[in-house]
Amino acid sequence: MAELAATLSVVAETGFPRLREVVAVSQGVGRSAEEDRLAFDLEVIIAGLQQRLAAGRPA
């Protein structure tokens, strides 16, 4: 998430609004319980995809 936040910081503020929301939620900005769950789910999915890629298996 830190890399994504850094990348978004150099893009126009109107670009990628949904990705900006995901980053904000992952950083705990204005989170609700539902958003906490979404952030957790996304982290699990991303971690799983990273493991598959590291093992040389297609995502």
PyMOL commands that set and color helices and strands:
alter all, ss='L'
color gray80, all
select helices_A, chain A and resi 2-8+17-26+33-54
alter helices_A, ss='H'
color red, helices_A
deselect
rebuild
show_as cartoon
